[in-house]
Amino acid sequence: MSAYPGNGLLFGEPAGTYLQVALNTPVRRQFSYSLPTSMGSVEEGMRVKVPFGQRSMVGVVVHVDPHPPANVPIERIRDVYEVLDELPLLTPALLRLGRTIADESYCSWGNVLAAMLPAALRKNRPRRTVLVVELVVAKALDQEAMDGLAKRYPKQEKALAYLAQAGGPVDVRQFLNRTGLSKSPLETLAKKGLVRFTRRQDVLDPFADSELIRDKPHELTAQQKFCVDQLVHAQKYQPGLGFLLFGITGSGKTEVYLRALEESVAQGRGAIVLVPEISLTPQTVSRFRARFGEVAVLHSGLTDAERHDQWAAIYQGRIQIVVGARSALFAPVQRLGLIIVDEEHETSFKQESVPRYHAREVALERARLEGAIAVLGSATPSLESWYAAHQDGGLKLLELPDRVAGGSLPPIQLVDLRQEKPEQGHWMVLSSPLKTAMEQALLRGEKAILFLNRRGYAPAWQCRSCGTVVQCGTCDVPVTFHKWRRRAVCHMCMGEFPEPGLCPECKASQVQLVGVGTERAEEAVQRMLPQARLGRMDRDTMIRRESYEEVLEAFGGDKLDVLLGTQMVAKGLDFPTVTVVGVLNADTALHQPDFRAAERCFNLIAQVSGRAGRSERGGKVIVQTFLPEHPAVRHAAAHDYRSFAREELAERKMFGYPPYSHALRITFEAPELAKVEQMAQKAGTSLRAIPAPHCEFLGPAPPPVEKIRGRYRRQILIKAKSKLALEPLRTTLFELCQKQGIVVDRL
């Protein structure tokens, strides 16, 4: 028999074996089943198919016992339908890790274990092909026909418009997630001959067609060598230790990672490298492939079958090194020796759906459980990690304060937009200093990157008569105008609306667009610098899975001069010919009702600034802002992380926010306002009745966005002095999490 899991074989087993099975349900308990005598032995970590109500489910065995459970009548214990694996898919360490995550995030053990497995194994049906859809060009409709279709069948028109924007075949599942549509409009369009479905065969290696050019280790600087020596020593003698690698952009953090990985491989151990989803580019992965040959890649851009095949290669020990986004943290690496979390400050490492966890914290816990070491790397560390490396001793600090190639970080010039004079109506896009710098760079044959963290054409419509901002009908957020769609779009619910002719409040016709998004910025830059070849990277242009790679290849070659985009261009890019970086509006991150807003603003400026001056050509960064005196902007312009961290931590301490507390947010949702207020008040009363002297309760109160998708919201904030201080509330918090419309999440 094959040792590969997932073949669905049946085995023989003596009577009297009882299993505790964790199922992917919100109920915080395991379910008891008996193993028929016709089935073979079962171990913890194996999958079984079991009856659950009127249906069957796939779950993970977490305990095997020769005796029936004492708390369940024997006649109620049902038999397992099928044993799906010969060997455990999840190791004891991963099972323990899953239990810890479940306890910390107030969800069920089964929720976490399901997230650890690829979808094909959760469903027990790996598929070898993926369904794609594309526009039939010969049948494309003209604008008049599209307008007529929009009036009668708006969902069909929306589907056609997005397929035209994609410019090629799109994974159907990805397309539906992006547009918020169901498959029905696509099927109708296929019957009309306007689109066509095809199935694409998946391959084991997503980089099979990529050229592999092996490289040799670079000579280390003295600072790099010290860091590598510390990591190598820890891998040999200090298992479970965590490090914070604080290195400015261009300081050679990746080479330190590669040397630490070499040590792990030399010891016959595996490794996991986590990178932010947006940085998971061929440019990033190629660095690891060039040094180690075949590496496994796990991220959301893979199909279910591709992810399943990569997972299987790791499980079977054919690949030792895994590079991926957040979920790669659960890869079944054999003899794990090292976990690296690059750009550990990134918000994408926070999982916002069940199970809710932060990859940074889970990486440290998995390293502890498996006797590996964890390395958190960043040029702008999260304040939690910075605090842990200086105050509570949780992390050991390593530093790379200088750039590998010598020289210093590029100078940052702040441009006060309040003092700028309008130039042809485009002053909010390119200030005079930025325009001049780009013109000079283009004359020298150099390139520029422009960053604006707002997509669409304009982020709002506002009435000039009464000041009303036009909002989505089902969400309490302004609608964004997308010129290519000629629609107002809600970025919360993906709803689309016609351009408002009249103010919804005073009925005046003086409704105008306010602000600048990437689409409007692209139009303005092209008008101001007609000689520039411009590429745009945002959610509206990166529809196909190949789009990201295609634009970067064009920019790295000789097809584009300027790259304009959202966070996609802020990190992970290394182009020596980029000498000018422009931050078009640094304040967008500051205007968020979030205690981390200043930290995110600092990080974005620092990270995007690091894209310039990565060669002997040098570079220049121009940051446009209405708030040049804000500490986050001022310290970022001075490349002074330490001063920013010191001031921001002092403010966090004053108000009792992390890392000086363990903060929880409980969110309540309901279709009626009265119901959600009743839910929140009842929960608040229950929590305050529990003796918890070191916990502070705030609310219930409306959150910044009070209504989403037609559901009203309220929230309660709990600030505890320590994790232990939350213990008296744990039972009640678990009960709340299992109720419909209630979410408990760590801040």
Residue pairs with C-beta under 8 A, 6 or more apart in sequence:
1 7
1 9
1 86
2 86
3 86
3 87
4 312
4 316
5 46
5 47
5 84
5 85
5 86
5 87
5 89
5 121
5 315
6 47
6 84
6 85
6 121
6 124
6 126
7 84
7 85
7 86
8 82
8 84
8 124
9 83
9 86
10 38
10 39
10 40
10 82
10 83
11 38
11 39
11 40
11 41
11 83
12 37
12 38
12 39
12 40
13 35
13 36
13 37
13 38
13 39
13 40
13 41
13 42
14 37
15 37
16 66
16 67
17 34
17 35
17 41
17 42
17 64
17 65
17 66
18 32
18 33
18 34
18 35
18 64
18 65
18 66
18 67
18 68
18 69
18 77
19 32
19 33
19 34
19 35
19 42
19 48
19 61
19 63
19 64
19 65
19 80
20 30
20 31
20 32
20 61
20 62
20 63
20 64
20 65
20 69
21 30
21 31
21 32
21 33
21 48
21 50
21 59
21 60
21 61
21 62
22 30
22 59
22 60
22 62
22 98
22 108
22 109
22 110
22 113
23 30
23 31
23 50
23 52
23 57
23 59
23 108
23 110
24 57
24 59
24 108
24 110
24 111
24 113
24 114
24 122
25 52
25 108
25 110
25 111
26 107
26 108
26 111
26 354
26 737
26 738
27 108
27 738
28 102
28 107
28 108
28 109
28 734
28 737
28 738
29 108
30 62
30 63
30 109
30 110
31 50
31 52
31 59
32 68
32 69
32 72
32 77
33 48
33 50
33 77
33 78
33 79
33 80
34 68
34 77
34 78
34 79
34 80
35 42
35 79
35 80
35 83
36 79
36 80
39 80
39 83
40 83
42 48
42 61
42 64
42 83
43 61
43 64
43 87
43 88
44 61
44 62
44 63
44 64
44 88
44 92
44 95
45 60
45 61
45 88
45 89
45 90
45 91
45 92
45 94
45 95
46 60
46 61
46 83
46 84
46 85
46 87
46 88
46 89
47 58
47 59
47 60
47 61
47 83
47 84
47 85
47 89
47 117
47 121
47 124
48 58
48 59
48 60
48 61
48 80
48 81
48 82
48 83
48 84
49 56
49 57
49 58
49 80
49 81
49 82
49 84
49 124
50 56
50 57
50 58
50 59
50 78
50 80
50 81
51 78
51 79
51 81
56 81
58 84
58 121
58 122
58 123
58 124
59 110
60 89
60 90
60 95
60 110
60 113
60 114
60 117
62 95
62 109
62 113
68 74
68 77
69 77
84 124
89 117
89 121
89 315
89 332
90 98
90 113
90 116
90 117
90 332
91 332
93 366
93 369
93 370
94 116
94 330
94 332
94 366
95 113
96 369
97 362
97 365
97 366
97 369
98 109
98 112
98 113
98 116
99 109
99 112
100 365
101 112
101 355
101 357
101 362
102 108
102 109
102 111
102 112
102 355
104 357
104 361
104 746
105 112
105 354
105 355
105 356
105 357
105 744
105 745
105 746
106 733
106 734
106 736
106 737
106 744
107 354
107 355
107 356
107 737
111 354
111 355
112 355
114 122
115 327
115 330
115 355
116 330
117 311
117 330
118 304
118 307
118 308
118 311
119 304
119 307
119 308
120 126
120 127
120 304
120 305
120 307
120 308
121 308
121 311
126 304
126 305
126 308
127 304
127 305
128 201
128 202
128 305
129 199
129 200
129 201
129 202
129 305
130 171
130 172
130 173
130 199
130 200
130 202
130 303
130 304
130 305
131 171
131 172
131 173
131 197
131 198
131 199
132 169
132 170
132 171
132 172
132 197
132 198
132 199
132 200
133 163
133 169
133 170
133 172
133 175
133 186
133 190
133 195
133 196
133 197
133 198
134 163
134 166
134 168
134 169
134 170
134 195
134 196
134 198
135 160
135 163
135 164
135 166
135 194
135 195
136 193
136 194
136 195
136 196
139 192
139 193
139 194
140 164
140 194
141 149
141 160
141 194
146 157
146 160
146 161
149 156
149 157
149 160
150 157
153 185
153 188
154 496
155 181
155 182
155 184
155 185
156 185
156 188
156 189
158 179
158 181
158 185
158 485
158 496
159 179
159 181
159 185
159 186
159 189
159 195
160 189
160 194
160 195
161 484
161 485
162 175
162 178
162 179
162 543
163 170
163 175
163 195
165 484
165 540
165 541
165 543
166 175
166 543
166 544
166 547
167 544
168 544
168 546
169 198
169 200
169 544
170 543
170 544
171 303
171 545
172 183
172 186
172 197
174 545
175 181
175 186
175 543
176 182
176 183
178 539
178 543
179 494
180 493
180 494
180 495
186 195
186 197
189 195
190 196
190 197
202 303
202 305
202 306
202 309
203 306
203 309
204 306
204 309
204 310
204 313
205 294
206 297
206 302
206 306
206 310
207 282
207 285
207 289
207 297
210 282
210 286
210 289
212 289
212 290
212 293
213 290
214 290
214 291
214 293
215 290
215 291
217 255
217 258
217 259
217 262
217 291
218 252
218 255
218 404
220 228
220 252
220 255
220 259
221 252
221 402
221 404
223 251
223 399
223 400
223 401
223 402
224 252
224 255
224 256
224 259
224 400
224 404
226 398
227 245
227 256
227 398
227 399
227 400
228 256
228 259
228 260
230 243
230 396
230 398
231 243
231 256
231 259
231 260
231 263
231 373
231 375
231 398
232 259
232 260
232 263
234 241
234 243
234 373
235 260
235 263
235 264
235 267
235 269
235 337
235 338
235 373
236 267
238 373
239 371
239 372
239 373
240 367
240 368
240 371
240 372
240 373
241 367
241 373
241 374
241 396
242 364
242 367
242 373
242 374
242 375
242 376
242 394
242 395
242 396
243 373
243 374
243 375
243 376
243 395
243 396
243 397
243 398
244 344
244 376
244 377
244 378
244 381
244 385
244 386
244 388
244 389
244 395
244 396
244 397
244 398
245 253
245 256
245 375
245 376
245 377
245 378
245 398
245 399
245 400
246 378
246 379
246 381
246 386
246 389
246 397
246 398
246 399
246 400
246 641
247 253
247 256
247 377
247 378
247 379
247 399
247 400
247 401
248 379
248 400
248 401
248 402
248 403
248 409
248 610
248 639
249 379
249 403
249 409
249 606
249 607
249 609
249 610
249 611
250 403
250 404
250 405
250 409
250 610
250 613
250 614
251 379
251 400
251 401
251 402
251 403
251 404
252 400
252 403
252 404
253 342
253 377
253 379
253 400
254 287
254 342
255 404
256 377
256 400
257 273
257 340
257 342
257 375
257 377
258 287
258 288
258 291
260 271
260 338
260 340
260 375
261 271
261 273
261 288
261 291
261 292
261 321
261 338
261 340
262 291
263 338
264 270
264 271
264 320
264 337
264 338
265 271
265 292
265 320
265 321
267 337
268 335
269 320
269 335
269 336
269 337
269 338
269 372
270 314
270 320
270 321
270 322
270 333
270 334
270 335
270 336
270 337
271 320
271 321
271 322
271 333
271 336
271 337
271 338
271 339
271 340
272 321
272 322
272 324
272 328
272 329
272 331
272 333
272 336
272 338
272 339
272 340
272 363
273 288
273 321
273 322
273 323
273 324
273 328
273 340
273 342
274 324
274 325
274 326
274 328
274 329
274 339
274 340
274 341
274 342
274 349
274 359
274 363
275 284
275 323
275 324
275 325
275 342
275 343
275 572
276 325
276 342
276 343
276 346
276 348
276 349
276 571
276 572
277 299
277 300
277 325
277 326
277 348
278 348
278 567
278 568
278 570
278 571
278 572
279 342
279 343
279 571
279 572
280 297
280 299
280 301
280 323
280 324
280 325
280 572
281 548
281 549
281 552
281 572
281 573
282 549
282 552
283 552
283 556
283 572
283 573
283 574
284 323
284 572
285 295
285 297
285 323
288 295
288 321
288 323
289 295
292 320
292 321
294 319
295 319
295 321
295 322
295 323
296 310
296 311
296 313
296 314
296 319
296 321
296 322
296 323
296 324
296 331
297 310
297 322
297 323
297 324
298 307
298 310
298 311
298 322
298 323
298 324
298 325
298 327
298 328
298 331
299 324
299 325
299 327
299 328
300 325
300 327
301 545
302 310
310 319
311 331
311 332
313 319
314 322
314 331
314 332
314 333
314 334
315 332
317 334
320 333
320 334
322 328
322 331
322 333
324 331
325 348
326 348
326 349
326 351
326 359
329 339
329 359
329 362
329 363
329 366
336 366
336 367
336 370
336 372
337 372
337 373
338 372
338 373
338 374
338 375
339 363
339 366
339 367
339 372
339 373
339 374
339 375
340 374
340 375
340 377
341 349
341 359
341 360
341 363
341 374
341 375
341 376
341 377
342 377
342 378
343 377
343 378
343 571
343 572
343 607
344 360
344 376
344 377
344 378
344 381
344 382
344 385
345 378
345 380
345 381
345 382
345 385
345 599
345 603
346 571
347 600
349 358
349 359
349 360
350 356
350 357
350 358
350 359
351 357
351 358
351 359
352 745
356 745
356 746
358 746
360 376
360 382
360 384
360 385
363 374
363 376
364 374
364 376
364 394
366 372
366 374
367 373
367 374
376 385
376 395
378 385
379 606
379 607
379 610
379 641
380 602
380 603
380 606
380 607
380 641
381 389
381 641
381 645
382 599
383 599
383 645
383 648
383 649
383 652
383 658
383 659
384 658
384 659
385 395
386 645
386 649
387 649
387 659
388 394
388 395
388 659
389 395
389 396
389 397
390 397
403 409
405 614
405 615
405 616
407 613
407 616
407 618
409 609
409 610
409 613
409 639
410 581
410 609
410 612
410 613
410 618
410 619
410 620
410 621
411 620
411 621
412 605
412 609
412 621
412 622
412 623
412 636
412 637
412 638
412 639
413 433
413 620
413 621
413 622
413 623
413 637
414 623
414 625
414 628
414 633
414 634
414 637
415 431
415 433
415 434
415 622
415 623
415 624
415 625
416 625
416 626
416 628
417 427
417 428
417 431
417 585
417 624
417 625
417 626
418 626
420 427
420 431
420 432
421 427
421 432
423 432
423 435
424 527
424 528
426 524
426 527
426 528
428 515
428 516
428 584
428 585
429 516
429 520
429 521
429 524
429 525
429 528
429 584
430 438
430 524
430 525
430 528
430 529
430 582
430 584
431 622
431 624
433 622
434 580
434 582
434 622
434 624
435 528
435 529
437 448
437 580
437 582
437 620
437 622
438 448
438 529
438 532
438 562
438 580
438 582
439 529
441 447
441 448
441 579
441 580
442 448
442 529
442 531
442 532
442 561
444 579
445 577
446 577
446 578
446 579
446 580
446 617
447 555
447 560
447 561
447 562
447 563
447 575
447 577
447 578
447 579
447 580
448 561
448 562
448 563
448 578
448 579
448 580
448 581
448 582
449 562
449 563
449 564
449 569
449 573
449 578
449 580
449 581
449 582
449 608
449 611
449 612
450 521
450 525
450 562
450 563
450 564
450 565
450 569
450 581
450 582
450 584
451 564
451 565
451 566
451 569
451 570
451 581
451 582
451 583
451 584
451 604
451 608
452 516
452 517
452 518
452 521
452 564
452 565
452 566
452 583
452 584
452 585
452 588
453 566
453 567
453 585
453 588
453 589
453 604
454 515
454 516
454 517
454 518
454 566
454 585
454 588
455 480
455 517
455 518
455 519
455 538
455 539
455 540
455 566
456 480
456 481
456 482
456 489
456 491
456 517
456 518
456 519
456 520
456 540
457 480
457 481
457 482
457 483
457 513
457 517
457 519
457 520
457 523
458 480
458 481
458 513
458 514
458 515
458 516
458 517
458 520
459 478
459 480
459 514
459 515
459 516
459 517
460 469
460 470
460 478
460 479
460 480
460 513
460 514
460 515
461 469
461 470
461 478
461 479
461 481
461 488
461 499
461 500
461 511
461 512
461 513
461 514
462 468
462 469
462 470
462 511
462 512
462 514
463 469
463 470
463 503
463 505
463 506
463 508
463 510
463 511
464 508
464 510
464 511
464 512
465 503
465 506
465 508
465 510
466 503
466 505
466 506
466 508
468 503
468 504
468 505
468 506
469 478
469 514
470 478
470 479
470 488
470 500
470 503
470 504
470 511
471 477
471 478
471 479
472 478
472 479
472 490
472 492
472 493
472 495
472 497
473 495
473 497
474 490
474 493
474 495
474 707
474 708
474 709
474 710
475 490
475 492
475 493
475 495
475 705
475 707
475 708
475 709
475 710
476 705
476 706
476 707
476 708
477 490
477 491
477 492
477 705
479 488
479 489
479 490
479 497
480 488
480 489
480 490
480 491
480 517
481 487
481 488
481 489
481 499
481 513
481 517
482 488
482 489
482 519
482 540
483 519
483 520
483 523
484 519
484 540
485 496
486 499
487 496
487 497
487 498
487 499
488 496
488 497
488 498
488 499
488 500
489 495
489 496
489 497
490 496
490 497
492 705
492 708
492 709
493 708
493 709
500 511
501 509
501 511
502 508
502 509
502 511
503 509
503 510
503 511
516 524
516 584
516 585
518 536
518 538
518 540
518 564
518 565
518 566
519 536
519 538
519 540
521 564
521 584
522 534
522 536
522 564
525 532
525 534
525 562
525 564
526 532
526 534
529 562
532 561
532 562
533 559
533 560
533 561
533 562
534 560
534 561
534 562
534 563
534 564
535 551
535 554
535 555
535 560
535 562
535 563
535 564
536 564
536 565
537 548
537 551
537 563
537 564
537 565
537 566
537 568
537 569
538 565
538 566
538 568
539 566
541 547
541 551
542 548
542 551
542 568
548 568
551 560
551 563
552 573
554 560
555 563
555 575
556 575
563 569
567 604
569 608
569 611
570 604
570 607
570 608
570 611
571 607
571 608
571 610
573 611
574 611
574 614
575 611
575 614
576 614
576 615
576 617
577 615
577 617
578 611
578 612
578 614
578 619
579 612
579 613
579 617
579 618
579 619
579 620
580 612
580 619
580 620
580 621
580 622
581 608
581 609
581 611
581 612
581 619
581 620
581 621
581 622
582 621
582 622
582 623
582 624
583 604
583 605
583 608
583 609
583 621
583 622
583 623
583 624
583 625
584 624
585 624
585 625
585 626
586 601
586 604
586 605
586 623
586 624
586 625
586 627
586 633
586 636
587 601
587 625
587 626
587 627
587 630
587 633
589 597
589 600
589 601
589 604
590 597
590 598
590 601
590 627
590 630
590 632
590 633
591 597
592 600
593 704
594 600
595 652
595 655
595 657
595 747
598 630
598 631
598 632
598 648
599 632
599 648
601 630
601 632
601 633
601 636
602 632
602 633
602 635
602 636
602 641
602 644
605 623
605 632
605 633
605 636
605 637
606 636
606 639
606 641
608 621
609 621
609 623
609 636
609 639
612 619
612 620
612 621
613 619
613 620
623 633
623 636
623 637
625 633
627 633
628 634
628 637
631 644
631 647
631 648
632 644
632 648
635 641
635 643
635 644
635 647
636 644
649 659
652 658
652 659
652 660
653 660
656 696
656 719
657 663
657 719
657 747
658 747
661 719
661 720
661 721
662 719
662 720
662 721
662 722
662 723
662 725
662 726
662 746
663 717
663 718
663 719
663 720
663 746
663 747
664 717
664 718
664 720
664 726
664 733
664 744
664 745
664 746
664 747
665 715
665 716
665 717
665 718
665 744
665 745
665 746
665 747
666 683
666 715
666 716
666 717
666 718
666 733
666 736
666 742
666 743
666 744
667 703
667 713
667 714
667 715
667 742
667 743
667 745
668 676
668 679
668 680
668 683
668 700
668 713
668 714
668 715
668 716
668 741
668 742
669 676
669 708
669 711
669 712
669 713
669 741
669 742
669 743
670 676
670 679
670 711
670 712
670 741
671 710
671 711
671 712
672 712
673 712
675 712
676 711
676 712
676 713
676 714
676 741
677 700
677 714
679 714
679 741
679 742
680 699
680 700
680 714
680 715
680 716
681 700
683 700
683 716
683 736
683 742
684 697
684 699
684 700
684 716
686 732
687 697
687 716
687 718
687 729
687 732
688 697
690 728
690 729
690 732
691 728
692 720
692 725
692 726
692 728
692 729
693 725
694 720
694 721
694 722
694 725
695 718
695 719
695 720
695 721
695 725
695 726
695 729
696 718
696 719
696 720
697 716
697 717
697 718
698 716
698 717
698 718
698 719
699 714
699 715
699 716
699 717
700 714
700 715
700 716
701 714
701 715
701 716
702 713
702 714
702 715
703 713
703 714
703 715
705 713
706 712
706 713
707 713
711 741
717 747
718 726
718 729
720 726
726 733
733 744
736 742
736 744
737 743
737 744
